[in-house]
Amino acid sequence: MAAAAGGKEMMRAPHILIKHKGSRCKASWKDP
């Protein structure tokens, strides 16, 4: 999806990207 943006953001704040991705992914398939 956003490899370029994700890579840059991950280097800046990996915990933020992981939190956002995890939260969204979990809520996505948990609450459709």
Contacts in CASP RR format, 6 or more apart in sequence:
PFRMAT RR
TARGET T0000
AUTHOR 0000-0000-0000
METHOD contacts of the structure
MODEL  1
MAAAAGGKEMMRAPHILIKHKGSRCKASWKDP
6 17 0 8 1.000
9 16 0 8 1.000
9 17 0 8 1.000
10 17 0 8 1.000
END
